[in-house]
């Protein structure tokens, strides 16, 4: 989040900012994609951690929702690749900005956005509650995940997004340490 440039909501301005910061945009996009991919093994660990004797648990549902949210980041990466290409200087900036505006205003992205928000925000809140309720991690670790979900939802700047990710690292770091300290059984 800190590597990539802050981008405007206006399509023409955003494409110009991408063109002016190509390397940062590409590196930030690939790191975000890599982060999503690396999240998947941790979610598998959470599913195992939340196993219950009576079937699917609420914690497993929360981890599944987060997985849905993480998967949608791959689609967002595709949108980013499109915008990167649209920002190339050999294309007409006015036409590309109009195309970007039209793509944003269609209903195509709405299901992805909803899946992302429900998956990441609601899923994180469910996981945090489940971690706290089952006393798997200290209350501060579950609280850090809650703060991360709320800040991430409200973040409109790179700085606030980075703070959100810092809370997530703290909360999920405690979960990771717990997973690593458990036996394979």
Residue pairs with C-beta under 8 A, 6 or more apart in sequence:
1 28
1 32
1 158
1 161
1 162
1 165
2 158
2 162
3 24
3 27
3 28
3 31
4 21
4 24
4 25
4 27
4 28
4 29
4 32
4 158
5 17
5 18
5 20
5 21
5 24
5 25
5 28
6 17
6 157
6 158
7 14
7 17
7 18
8 14
8 17
11 97
11 98
11 100
11 101
11 104
12 93
12 94
12 97
14 83
14 100
15 83
15 86
15 87
15 93
15 96
15 97
15 100
16 87
16 93
18 25
18 83
18 84
18 87
19 87
19 88
19 89
22 84
22 87
25 80
25 84
26 84
29 77
29 80
29 81
29 84
32 73
32 76
32 77
33 73
33 74
33 77
36 70
36 71
36 73
36 74
39 66
39 70
40 67
40 70
42 172
42 175
42 176
42 179
43 63
43 66
43 67
43 70
45 175
45 176
45 179
46 59
46 60
46 63
46 127
46 175
47 60
47 63
47 64
49 59
49 136
49 175
49 178
49 179
49 182
50 57
50 58
50 59
50 60
50 63
50 130
50 134
51 57
51 60
57 130
58 126
58 129
58 130
59 126
59 127
59 130
59 131
59 134
61 126
62 122
62 123
62 124
62 125
62 126
62 127
62 129
62 130
63 123
63 127
64 123
65 118
65 119
65 122
65 123
65 126
66 119
66 120
66 123
66 124
66 127
67 119
67 123
68 115
68 118
68 119
68 123
69 115
69 116
69 117
69 118
69 119
69 120
69 121
69 123
70 119
70 120
71 115
71 119
72 112
72 115
72 116
72 119
73 116
75 112
76 112
76 116
79 103
79 109
82 103
83 100
85 91
86 96
86 99
86 100
87 96
103 109
117 153
120 149
120 152
121 149
121 150
121 152
121 153
124 145
124 146
124 148
124 149
125 146
125 149
127 145
128 142
128 143
128 145
128 146
128 149
128 171
129 142
130 136
131 137
131 141
131 142
131 145
131 175
132 139
132 142
136 175
136 178
137 171
137 174
137 175
137 178
138 174
140 174
141 170
141 171
141 173
141 174
141 175
142 171
143 171
144 167
144 168
144 170
144 171
144 174
145 167
145 168
145 171
145 172
147 164
147 167
147 171
148 164
148 165
148 167
148 168
148 171
151 160
151 161
151 163
151 164
151 167
152 161
152 164
152 165
152 168
154 160
155 161
155 163
155 164
